[in-house]
Amino acid sequence: MRVLITGGAGFLGSHLCDRFLAEGHSVIAIDSLLTGDMHNIAHLTGNPDFSFIKYDVTNYIHVDEPLDAILHFASPASPIDYLKYPIQTLKVGALGTHNALGLARVKNAKFMLASTSEIYGDPLEHPQRETYAGNVDSIGPRGVYDEAKRFAEALTMAYHRTHGLDTRIVRIFNTYGPRMRLDDGRVVPNFVGQALRGEALTIYGDGMQTRSFQYVDDLIEGLYRLLHADFHEPVNIGNTDEKTMIEFADIVNELTGNQAGLVYMPGERIKGDPQTRQPDITRAHEILGWSPQVPLPDGLARTIAYFRESIHATGQGD
C-alpha cells in the first residue's frame, strides 16, 4: 500500500510510519511541525519508501500519487499543547479532517481518524464503552480538544454514510512510550522527568484520579489491525489496567530509584481533568482479536530509558 499519515512527525504518527514501512508499504508523512519533531523521523531519511512533506493540513491537501489509505493523526494531543494552541486544535479537527476526508474520497482510499478517550469527557460511565455519549464541557479549557475530536468523528461518519467512504475511527486511551516530549504536560513525561532529576513527583488534587496506560507498541498493533478490519464505528484501543495517580507515581519512583517521594498540591487539580479513565475493550477484542500485551513495568522501563537518554543529551538533568 501507499499510505499517507498526517501528523507523521508526532509521537504516534512516527511510530505508525515505522510500522507501515516495516510491513513493506510506502509512507508519505505530512506534518506542520507545530508540535511534531523531525527528530522522530530522522532515522527514516534516505528510505526510498518514505517521504516527508512539511504542510498544514488545515489547508487544501493535494497529493499527486495514488493512495490506498490515509491515517489522520494531525493534532495537538497534550493539554499543554491544545491549551497553548486552542484555535489550531479546533481547526485541525474540523478543517484538517474535512481536507483529509476529501482527499480520501478523491483517491478512493481507506480513512482512519485518530480520535480520543477525551470525547468521553469526565465520564459518568465506568469503564467507558463506545456506546457512551460522554460528559464533555464544551466551553471549558479542554473543550477545544474534546469537541474538535467529537466533530471529527461526526464528519467521518457523515462521509461514510453519504459517500460510502471506507472509514475507521479509533478512540485512543492514554498512551506512552519513546518519542513523547519531556515538556508535553502529560503525566508520564511529567513523572518520569521529575523522577530522573531526583525531584518529588507532583500530585494534583488528592491523587485518586485514575488513568489506564497503554504502551505505544500495543496501540500501533491495534491501529494496524483496525485499518485492515471491516468495521466503521468507533473502537476503543487502550489498556484496562487502571491506576490512581498515587499508585502510578509510586511505580515510577520505584523503577527510577527516585527517593524524593511525592508532593501534593490539593487545590491544583486542572479544571475539566477527568476523575476516571478506563476503556471497555470488548469491541477491540471481538473484532480485532486485540488486547494489550506489554505490562506497565516493562513499557515504563523502556520509556524511562528513552527519557534518561533525552535528559542526558539535552543537559536537562544538570
BAGU-366545 format. One record per residue: x, y, z of N, C-alpha, C, O in turn; residue in one letter. Coordinates in steps of 0.1 Angstrom, whole numbers. Atoms other than C-alpha are relative to their C-alpha. Example, Ala and Ser with C-alpha at 12.3 -4.5 7.8 and 13.67 -1.06 7.14 Angstrom:
! residues 2
SITE:9:-12:0:123:-45:78:9:12:0:19:12:7:A
SITE:-9:-11:0:137:-11:71:-8:11:8:-3:22:9:S
! end
This chain:
! residues 318
SITE:8:-12:0:0:0:0:9:13:0:20:12:4:M
SITE:-6:-14:-2:9:37:-3:-9:7:10:-21:9:8:R
SITE:7:-5:-12:-1:53:30:4:14:3:16:18:3:V
SITE:-3:-14:-4:-4:90:39:-4:1:15:-15:-3:19:L
SITE:2:-2:-14:0:98:76:1:14:3:12:20:3:I
SITE:-1:-14:-5:-9:133:88:4:0:15:1:-9:22:T
SITE:-6:1:-14:9:142:120:11:-10:0:14:-15:11:G
SITE:-9:11:1:36:118:108:13:3:8:21:-7:10:G
SITE:-12:-2:-8:64:135:128:-3:1:15:6:5:23:A
SITE:4:0:-14:45:133:160:3:-13:8:9:-22:2:G
SITE:-2:12:-8:47:108:188:-6:-13:-6:1:-22:-9:F
SITE:7:11:5:21:84:175:3:-2:-15:5:-13:-20:L
SITE:-2:0:14:25:93:138:13:-6:-4:14:-13:-14:G
SITE:-13:5:4:62:85:137:1:-15:3:7:-22:-5:S
SITE:0:14:-2:56:51:152:-8:-7:-10:-5:-19:-14:H
SITE:8:5:11:29:45:126:9:-1:-13:8:-11:-20:L
SITE:-9:0:11:55:54:99:9:-12:1:10:-20:-9:C
SITE:-9:11:-2:78:28:113:-7:-13:-3:-2:-22:-10:D
SITE:7:12:1:52:1:114:-4:-3:-15:-2:-14:-20:R
SITE:4:3:14:39:5:79:12:-2:-9:11:-10:-19:F
SITE:-12:3:8:74:7:64:5:-14:3:10:-21:-6:L
SITE:-4:14:-4:83:-25:84:-8:-10:-7:-3:-21:-9:A
SITE:9:10:6:53:-42:68:1:0:-16:-6:-7:-22:E
SITE:-2:0:14:66:-33:33:-8:10:-8:-7:10:-20:G
SITE:8:-10:7:44:-4:25:8:13:-2:19:15:4:H
SITE:-6:-13:1:54:31:13:-8:10:7:-20:9:8:S
SITE:7:-10:-9:46:61:35:4:14:-4:15:17:-7:V
SITE:-2:-15:2:41:98:29:-4:6:14:-16:4:18:I
SITE:3:-7:-13:42:118:62:-2:14:-2:6:21:-9:A
SITE:2:-14:0:27:152:65:-1:5:14:-7:-1:23:I
SITE:0:-5:-14:33:174:95:3:15:-1:12:19:-9:D
SITE:-3:-14:0:32:212:101:11:3:10:17:14:9:S
SITE:-10:-2:-10:57:207:129:-3:10:11:5:15:18:L
SITE:5:-9:-11:36:228:153:3:-7:13:9:-1:22:L
SITE:-4:8:-12:40:200:179:8:-12:-4:14:-19:5:T
SITE:-8:11:4:57:174:158:15:3:0:19:15:2:G
SITE:-14:-2:-1:95:169:157:7:-8:-11:5:-20:-11:D
SITE:-7:7:10:118:160:128:9:-11:6:12:-21:-1:M
SITE:-8:10:-7:139:140:153:-7:-13:0:0:-24:0:H
SITE:8:12:-1:111:115:155:1:-9:-13:-1:-21:-13:N
SITE:-1:8:13:116:105:118:13:2:-7:15:-2:-18:I
SITE:-13:-2:6:152:114:113:6:-13:-5:14:-14:-15:A
SITE:-6:13:3:161:77:112:-6:-6:-14:-1:-15:-19:H
SITE:7:5:12:138:73:81:6:8:-12:3:4:-24:L
SITE:-6:-8:11:159:98:60:8:-10:-9:16:-18:-4:T
SITE:-7:9:9:171:80:29:-7:-12:-3:-3:-19:-13:G
SITE:8:12:3:145:53:30:-8:3:-13:-16:12:-13:N
SITE:7:-3:12:132:51:-6:-15:-1:0:-22:4:-8:P
SITE:15:2:-1:97:41:6:-6:11:9:-18:10:12:D
SITE:5:-10:-9:94:72:28:3:14:-5:13:17:-10:F
SITE:-2:-15:3:88:109:21:-7:8:10:-17:4:16:S
SITE:6:-10:-9:80:139:42:-3:13:-6:4:18:-15:F
SITE:5:-13:5:60:170:34:-3:9:12:-12:5:20:I
SITE:4:-10:-11:60:200:58:-12:8:-5:-11:15:-15:K
SITE:13:-6:6:24:212:54:-10:0:11:-11:-9:20:Y
SITE:12:-2:-9:-6:224:74:-12:-6:-6:-17:0:-16:D
SITE:11:6:6:-35:201:67:-13:7:1:-23:3:-4:V
SITE:12:-8:0:-60:228:76:-2:7:-13:-12:13:-16:T
SITE:1:-5:13:-52:240:41:-3:-12:-10:-1:-24:-6:N
SITE:3:10:9:-63:221:10:12:-9:-3:23:-5:-4:Y
SITE:-11:10:2:-43:189:5:0:-6:-14:-11:-11:-18:I
SITE:-1:6:14:-31:178:-29:12:-10:0:23:-6:5:H
SITE:-11:10:1:-10:146:-34:-1:-6:-14:-12:-11:-18:V
SITE:1:5:14:-1:135:-70:-2:-15:0:-9:-20:-9:D
SITE:0:15:1:4:98:-62:-13:-6:4:-21:1:11:E
SITE:12:7:-5:-24:73:-58:3:-4:15:14:-5:19:P
SITE:-1:3:-14:-31:65:-21:-10:-11:3:-21:-12:-3:L
SITE:8:11:-5:-45:33:-5:-6:3:13:-17:-2:16:D
SITE:5:-3:-14:-50:47:30:5:13:5:16:17:2:A
SITE:-4:-13:-7:-50:80:49:-3:-2:15:-14:-5:18:I
SITE:1:0:-14:-44:80:86:1:14:6:12:20:5:L
SITE:1:-14:-4:-54:113:101:4:1:15:-5:0:24:H
SITE:-5:-1:-13:-32:118:132:5:14:4:11:16:14:F
SITE:-5:-13:-3:-25:155:130:-9:7:10:-21:8:8:A
SITE:7:-8:-10:-35:174:161:9:2:12:16:-7:16:S
SITE:-6:0:-14:-20:188:193:-7:-10:9:-20:-11:8:P
SITE:6:11:-7:-26:160:217:2:0:15:-3:-9:22:A
SITE:-2:0:-15:-15:170:252:-6:13:5:-6:23:-3:S
SITE:7:-12:-6:-32:196:275:9:12:-2:3:23:-5:P
SITE:-8:-12:1:-2:219:274:0:6:-14:1:18:-16:I
SITE:0:-5:14:-3:220:236:-14:5:-4:-14:16:-10:D
SITE:12:-5:5:-40:223:230:-6:12:8:-15:19:3:Y
SITE:3:-13:-7:-43:250:257:8:11:-5:4:23:-5:L
SITE:-8:-11:6:-15:269:240:-5:3:-14:-4:14:-18:K
SITE:4:-2:14:-29:264:205:-15:-4:-1:-18:-13:-9:Y
SITE:14:5:1:-67:262:210:-7:2:-13:-14:-7:-18:P
SITE:6:-2:14:-77:276:176:5:-9:-10:-2:-15:-18:I
SITE:-6:10:10:-52:255:157:-6:-14:3:-8:-22:-6:Q
SITE:6:14:-3:-66:224:176:-14:-1:-6:-17:-12:-11:T
SITE:13:1:6:-101:232:166:0:-1:-15:-7:-8:-22:L
SITE:-1:0:15:-91:239:130:5:-13:-6:0:-18:-16:K
SITE:-4:12:6:-72:207:125:-10:-11:2:-11:-21:-6:V
SITE:11:10:-2:-101:187:140:-11:2:-10:-17:-8:-14:G
SITE:11:-3:9:-126:204:117:6:1:-15:3:-8:-23:A
SITE:-5:-2:14:-108:218:85:10:-11:-4:9:-17:-15:L
SITE:-9:11:3:-80:192:87:-6:-13:-3:-3:-20:-13:G
SITE:8:13:2:-104:163:90:-7:1:-13:-8:-9:-21:T
SITE:7:-2:12:-125:177:62:9:-2:-13:5:-8:-22:H
SITE:-9:1:11:-95:181:39:5:-14:-2:6:-19:-13:N
SITE:-5:14:1:-82:146:47:-10:-9:-5:-7:-18:-13:A
SITE:11:9:5:-116:130:41:-2:3:-15:-5:-6:-22:L
SITE:2:-3:14:-119:149:8:11:-7:-8:8:-12:-19:G
SITE:-11:6:7:-85:136:-3:-3:-16:-1:-1:-22:-11:L
SITE:3:15:0:-95:100:7:-11:-3:-10:-11:-13:-17:A
SITE:11:3:9:-127:103:-13:6:1:-15:2:-7:-23:R
SITE:-5:-2:13:-108:116:-44:9:-13:-4:9:-17:-15:V
SITE:-9:11:3:-82:88:-41:-6:-14:2:0:-24:0:K
SITE:7:13:-3:-108:61:-31:9:-8:10:11:-20:8:N
SITE:-9:6:-10:-86:54:-1:-7:-3:13:-17:4:16:A
SITE:4:2:-13:-93:39:33:3:13:8:13:19:6:K
SITE:-3:-11:-9:-95:66:60:-1:-4:15:-11:-10:19:F
SITE:1:2:-15:-87:63:97:2:13:7:11:21:5:M
SITE:-1:-12:-9:-94:90:122:5:-4:14:0:-13:20:L
SITE:-5:2:-14:-74:92:154:-9:9:9:-7:21:10:A
SITE:8:-7:-10:-100:101:180:6:-3:14:18:-8:14:S
SITE:-6:0:-13:-95:100:217:-10:-4:11:-22:-2:10:T
SITE:8:2:-12:-108:89:251:-6:13:5:-15:12:13:S
SITE:5:-13:-5:-113:126:258:-14:3:-5:-20:12:1:E
SITE:13:-3:5:-145:125:238:-10:-4:11:-22:-1:10:I
SITE:9:4:-11:-160:108:269:0:11:12:-8:10:21:Y
SITE:0:-10:-10:-151:139:290:3:-5:14:12:-14:15:G
SITE:-1:5:-14:-153:134:328:-11:-10:1:-22:-6:5:D
SITE:10:9:3:-172:102:324:-9:-4:12:-4:-4:23:P
SITE:9:5:-10:-203:91:343:-2:-14:-1:-10:-20:7:L
SITE:0:15:2:-200:56:330:14:-5:1:24:1:-4:E
SITE:-13:5:-3:-171:34:341:-1:-15:0:-9:-21:7:H
SITE:-9:-5:10:-155:17:323:-8:6:-12:-20:4:-13:P
SITE:6:-6:11:-162:36:291:-2:-9:-12:8:-14:-18:Q
SITE:3:7:12:-179:18:262:-2:10:-12:-4:21:-10:R
SITE:1:-8:12:-180:31:226:-15:6:-1:-17:16:-8:E
SITE:14:-5:1:-218:35:230:-3:11:10:-14:18:9:T
SITE:2:-10:-10:-214:60:259:2:14:-7:13:16:-14:Y
SITE:0:-13:7:-221:96:246:9:10:7:13:20:0:A
SITE:-10:-9:-6:-198:113:271:-6:11:9:-18:13:9:G
SITE:4:-11:-9:-199:141:296:11:11:-2:20:13:6:N
SITE:-10:-10:4:-180:170:280:-5:14:2:-16:18:0:V
SITE:2:-14:-2:-178:206:290:5:8:-13:17:10:-14:D
SITE:-3:-5:13:-179:222:255:7:14:1:15:17:-8:S
SITE:-6:-13:-1:-168:257:267:11:0:11:17:11:13:I
SITE:-11:0:-9:-142:246:293:13:0:-8:13:-1:-20:G
SITE:-13:-2:6:-105:250:286:4:-13:-8:11:-11:-18:P
SITE:-3:12:7:-102:213:275:-9:-2:-12:-7:-11:-20:R
SITE:11:2:10:-133:216:253:5:1:-15:0:-5:-24:G
SITE:-5:-2:13:-112:227:223:4:-13:-6:3:-16:-18:V
SITE:-4:13:5:-97:193:220:-11:-10:-1:-13:-17:-10:Y
SITE:11:10:-1:-127:172:231:-10:2:-12:-14:-7:-19:D
SITE:10:-3:10:-151:190:207:6:-1:-14:-1:-5:-23:E
SITE:-6:2:13:-126:190:178:-1:-15:-4:-4:-18:-15:A
SITE:0:14:4:-124:152:180:-15:-5:-1:-17:-14:-10:K
SITE:14:4:2:-162:148:185:-5:4:-14:-12:-3:-20:R
SITE:4:-4:13:-168:169:154:6:-8:-11:0:-12:-21:F
SITE:-7:9:10:-142:149:135:-6:-13:-1:-7:-19:-12:A
SITE:7:13:1:-159:117:144:-14:1:-8:-17:-7:-16:E
SITE:13:-2:7:-193:131:132:2:2:-15:-5:-3:-23:A
SITE:-2:-3:14:-178:143:100:5:-13:-7:1:-15:-19:L
SITE:-4:12:6:-161:110:94:-11:-10:-3:-12:-16:-13:T
SITE:11:8:2:-193:91:99:-9:5:-11:-16:-2:-18:M
SITE:8:-6:10:-211:116:76:6:-4:-14:-2:-7:-23:A
SITE:-6:4:13:-186:108:48:-2:-15:-3:-4:-19:-14:Y
SITE:3:14:2:-191:71:54:-14:-2:-5:-16:-10:-14:H
SITE:15:2:3:-229:73:53:-4:6:-14:-12:1:-21:R
SITE:5:-8:12:-232:99:25:8:-5:-13:2:-6:-23:T
SITE:-8:3:11:-203:89:2:5:-14:-1:12:-18:-10:H
SITE:-4:14:0:-197:53:11:15:-1:3:21:-11:-1:G
SITE:-15:0:-3:-161:62:22:3:-11:10:-4:-13:20:L
SITE:-4:11:-8:-143:33:38:8:5:12:20:7:11:D
SITE:-5:-7:-11:-137:48:72:3:-9:13:-4:-19:14:T
SITE:-2:6:-13:-123:38:106:1:11:11:6:22:7:R
SITE:-1:-9:-11:-125:56:140:6:-7:12:0:-17:16:I
SITE:-6:6:-12:-101:48:168:0:10:12:4:21:10:V
SITE:0:-8:-12:-106:62:203:12:-5:9:11:-16:15:R
SITE:-13:3:-6:-71:62:218:0:4:15:-3:15:18:I
SITE:-1:-3:-15:-67:59:256:15:3:3:24:0:-5:F
SITE:-13:-5:-4:-37:72:275:12:-9:-5:13:-21:-1:N
SITE:-11:8:6:-6:60:255:13:7:3:14:19:4:T
SITE:-13:-5:-4:30:64:265:11:-8:-7:8:-19:-13:Y
SITE:-11:7:7:64:54:251:11:10:-5:9:22:-4:G
SITE:-11:-9:6:96:67:234:-6:10:-10:-16:6:-17:P
SITE:3:-11:9:93:99:214:-11:10:6:-14:20:-1:R
SITE:7:-10:-7:70:116:239:10:12:3:21:9:5:M
SITE:-9:-11:-4:83:151:247:0:2:15:-10:0:22:R
SITE:-1:-2:-14:95:158:282:-9:11:5:-13:10:16:L
SITE:7:-12:-5:77:191:283:-15:0:-5:-21:10:-6:D
SITE:13:0:7:44:179:267:-12:1:10:-24:2:6:D
SITE:10:-3:-10:25:182:300:-8:-12:4:-17:-12:13:G
SITE:7:12:-4:12:146:302:7:-7:12:18:-4:14:R
SITE:-5:5:-12:16:126:333:12:-9:-1:21:-8:8:V
SITE:-12:8:1:41:101:321:13:8:-2:22:6:6:V
SITE:-13:-7:1:68:125:309:2:9:12:13:12:17:P
SITE:-1:-8:-12:60:148:339:6:-8:11:16:-4:17:N
SITE:-5:8:-11:65:120:364:15:-5:-2:23:-4:6:F
SITE:-13:5:3:95:104:347:11:10:0:22:8:5:V
SITE:-10:-11:0:112:137:341:4:4:14:16:6:17:G
SITE:-2:-4:-14:108:147:378:9:-11:7:18:-8:14:Q
SITE:-7:11:-6:120:112:389:15:0:-4:23:-2:5:A
SITE:-14:1:4:151:112:368:8:12:4:21:12:4:L
SITE:-7:-12:-6:160:147:381:1:0:15:6:9:21:R
SITE:0:2:-14:156:134:416:-9:9:8:-7:12:20:G
SITE:10:-9:-6:126:156:423:-12:-8:5:-15:-19:1:E
SITE:13:6:-4:94:148:442:-10:1:-11:-11:11:-18:A
SITE:10:0:10:66:138:419:-12:8:4:-17:6:15:L
SITE:11:-8:-3:38:163:418:-13:-6:-2:-16:-11:-13:T
SITE:14:6:1:3:150:426:-10:12:2:-10:19:12:I
SITE:10:-10:-1:-25:174:418:-13:-6:6:-16:-17:3:Y
SITE:12:5:-7:-57:171:439:4:-10:10:15:-9:16:G
SITE:-3:10:-10:-59:141:461:7:-12:-5:11:-21:2:D
SITE:-7:11:6:-42:118:437:-8:-13:-3:-2:-23:-7:G
SITE:8:12:2:-71:94:434:-6:0:-14:-14:-9:-17:M
SITE:3:1:14:-77:103:398:6:-12:-7:17:-16:-3:Q
SITE:-5:12:6:-73:72:376:3:2:-15:-4:10:-22:T
SITE:-2:1:14:-58:65:342:4:-14:-3:8:-22:6:R
SITE:-4:14:5:-52:33:322:10:2:-11:6:6:-22:S
SITE:-11:-3:10:-19:34:304:3:-11:-9:4:-23:-4:F
SITE:-4:10:9:-10:15:273:13:4:-7:15:16:-10:Q
SITE:-12:-3:7:24:12:257:-2:2:-15:-11:-4:-21:Y
SITE:2:-4:14:28:26:222:-1:-12:-9:-8:-11:-19:V
SITE:0:11:9:36:-7:206:-14:-7:-1:-18:-12:-11:D
SITE:14:6:0:2:-21:217:-9:8:-8:-17:2:-15:D
SITE:9:-8:8:-16:8:203:2:-1:-15:-7:-3:-22:L
SITE:-3:1:15:2:6:169:-5:-13:-5:-10:-14:-16:I
SITE:5:13:4:-7:-31:167:-15:1:-2:-21:-4:-12:E
SITE:15:-2:1:-44:-22:174:-4:8:-12:-14:5:-19:G
SITE:3:-8:11:-43:5:148:1:-7:-14:-7:-6:-23:L
SITE:-3:7:13:-28:-17:121:-11:-10:-2:-16:-12:-14:Y
SITE:11:10:1:-54:-44:128:-13:7:-4:-21:2:-12:R
SITE:13:-7:3:-83:-19:127:0:5:-14:-11:4:-21:L
SITE:0:-4:14:-72:-5:93:-4:-11:-9:-10:-9:-19:L
SITE:3:12:8:-75:-40:79:-13:-7:3:-16:-18:-3:H
SITE:13:6:-4:-108:-48:96:-11:7:-8:-10:18:-12:A
SITE:12:-6:7:-142:-42:80:-10:5:11:-20:-2:13:D
SITE:9:-5:-11:-157:-21:108:1:16:0:12:21:-1:F
SITE:0:-15:2:-167:16:107:-4:8:12:-2:20:12:H
SITE:3:-8:-12:-179:26:142:12:1:9:22:-6:7:E
SITE:-11:-2:-9:-156:38:169:5:-13:7:-4:-21:11:P
SITE:-5:11:-8:-133:13:186:10:6:10:19:13:7:V
SITE:-9:-4:-10:-116:19:219:13:-9:-1:12:-21:-2:N
SITE:-12:7:-1:-79:10:220:7:5:12:12:16:12:I
SITE:-7:-5:-13:-64:11:255:2:-12:9:-2:-23:6:G
SITE:-3:11:-10:-53:-9:285:-10:2:11:-13:13:16:N
SITE:10:0:-11:-78:-18:312:7:0:14:0:0:24:T
SITE:-7:0:-12:-51:-18:339:0:14:7:9:22:4:D
SITE:3:-13:-6:-64:12:359:9:3:12:9:-5:21:E
SITE:-8:-3:-11:-41:30:383:-4:14:5:-7:23:-3:K
SITE:1:-14:-5:-46:60:406:13:7:-2:24:1:-5:T
SITE:-12:-8:2:-21:88:402:11:-3:11:23:-3:8:M
SITE:-9:3:-11:-6:79:436:7:-14:-3:19:-15:-2:I
SITE:-6:13:4:-1:42:425:10:2:-11:20:-5:-11:E
SITE:-9:-2:12:14:53:392:13:7:4:24:3:0:F
SITE:-12:-8:-4:38:78:408:9:-10:8:21:-9:7:A
SITE:-9:9:-8:50:51:433:7:-10:-10:19:-13:-7:D
SITE:-6:10:10:57:27:403:12:7:-7:22:2:-8:I
SITE:-10:-8:7:77:55:385:12:2:10:23:0:6:V
SITE:-11:-2:-10:97:62:417:8:-13:2:20:-13:3:N
SITE:-6:13:-2:104:25:422:9:-3:-12:21:-8:-10:E
SITE:-8:4:12:116:19:386:12:9:-2:22:5:-8:L
SITE:-11:-9:2:138:50:386:10:1:12:20:6:11:T
SITE:-9:-1:-12:152:46:421:-1:13:6:8:17:14:G
SITE:2:-14:-6:139:81:430:-4:-1:14:-14:-7:17:N
SITE:3:1:-14:139:86:467:-7:13:5:-10:14:17:Q
SITE:5:-13:-4:123:121:467:-15:-1:4:-20:9:10:A
SITE:14:1:-4:88:108:471:-10:8:-8:-8:10:-20:G
SITE:11:-7:7:56:127:463:-2:14:7:1:15:19:L
SITE:4:-13:-6:45:163:468:-15:3:-4:-18:1:-16:V
SITE:15:-2:3:7:171:470:-3:14:-2:1:23:6:Y
SITE:5:-13:3:-9:201:455:-16:-1:0:-21:-1:-11:M
SITE:14:4:-1:-45:196:468:-10:10:-7:-21:5:-11:P
SITE:9:-10:7:-60:228:453:2:2:-14:-3:12:-20:G
SITE:-5:-3:14:-44:225:419:-5:-10:-11:1:-11:-21:E
SITE:5:9:10:-65:199:401:-5:8:-12:-12:18:-11:R
SITE:3:-8:12:-68:211:365:-15:-1:-3:-21:-11:-3:I
SITE:14:0:3:-103:222:355:-3:-9:-11:3:-8:-22:K
SITE:4:9:10:-121:196:335:8:-13:-1:5:-22:-9:G
SITE:-8:13:0:-95:169:342:-8:-11:5:-14:-11:16:D
SITE:9:11:-4:-113:136:342:4:-7:13:16:-9:15:P
SITE:-3:7:-12:-116:118:375:4:-14:-2:13:-20:4:Q
SITE:-2:14:3:-116:84:360:2:-2:-15:-3:5:-23:T
SITE:-1:3:14:-105:68:327:4:-15:-1:15:-19:4:R
SITE:-3:15:2:-107:31:318:-8:-4:-12:-20:-3:-12:Q
SITE:8:5:11:-117:16:285:-6:-13:1:-1:-22:8:P
SITE:5:13:2:-140:-12:278:5:-4:-14:2:3:-24:D
SITE:-6:3:13:-121:-30:250:-6:-13:-5:0:-20:-13:I
SITE:7:12:6:-147:-58:243:0:1:-15:2:-9:-22:T
SITE:1:-2:15:-152:-44:208:14:-3:-7:14:-10:-17:R
SITE:-14:2:6:-114:-44:200:3:-15:1:9:-20:-8:A
SITE:-3:14:-2:-111:-79:214:-8:-9:-10:-3:-18:-16:H
SITE:8:8:9:-140:-93:194:2:2:-14:2:-7:-22:E
SITE:-1:-4:15:-135:-75:161:14:-2:-5:17:-6:-16:I
SITE:-14:-1:5:-97:-72:160:8:-12:6:19:-14:1:L
SITE:-8:10:-7:-86:-101:183:11:6:7:22:0:9:G
SITE:-11:-8:-6:-66:-74:200:-2:1:15:-13:2:20:W
SITE:-1:-4:-15:-56:-70:237:14:5:2:23:0:-4:S
SITE:-14:-4:-3:-26:-52:252:9:-11:5:4:-20:12:P
SITE:-10:11:-4:5:-73:257:11:5:9:17:-4:15:Q
SITE:-12:-5:-7:31:-50:273:-4:4:14:-12:14:16:V
SITE:3:-4:-14:29:-49:311:5:14:3:15:18:-3:P
SITE:-4:-14:-4:32:-14:327:14:1:4:21:10:-1:L
SITE:-15:-1:-3:66:-21:343:9:-1:-11:19:6:-12:P
SITE:-9:2:11:81:-33:311:0:12:-10:10:17:-14:D
SITE:2:-12:8:67:-4:290:7:12:6:13:20:-1:G
SITE:-5:-11:-7:77:21:316:16:-1:0:22:10:-1:L
SITE:-15:1:0:113:7:318:6:5:-13:16:11:-14:A
SITE:-5:-4:13:117:12:280:-1:16:-1:7:22:-7:R
SITE:3:-14:1:102:47:283:10:8:9:15:19:5:T
SITE:-9:-7:-9:124:57:313:14:0:-7:21:10:-6:I
SITE:-13:0:7:155:46:293:1:10:-11:11:17:-12:A
SITE:1:-10:11:144:68:264:1:14:6:9:22:1:Y
SITE:0:-13:-6:138:98:287:14:3:7:19:14:7:F
SITE:-13:-2:-6:171:92:306:10:5:-11:18:14:-8:R
SITE:-9:-4:11:189:94:273:-3:15:-5:7:22:-8:E
SITE:4:-13:4:170:125:263:5:11:10:10:22:5:S
SITE:-4:-9:-10:177:143:296:15:2:-1:21:13:0:I
SITE:-14:0:1:214:134:292:5:8:-12:14:16:-11:H
SITE:-4:-7:13:216:147:256:-3:14:1:5:22:-5:A
SITE:3:-14:0:199:180:264:5:7:12:4:19:13:T
SITE:-5:-6:-12:215:186:298:-10:4:9:-8:12:18:G
SITE:11:-4:-9:181:189:315:2:-5:13:-5:-1:23:Q
SITE:-2:6:-13:193:168:343:11:7:8:13:4:20:G
SITE:-10:-8:-7:221:193:352:-5:9:11:2:16:17:D
! end
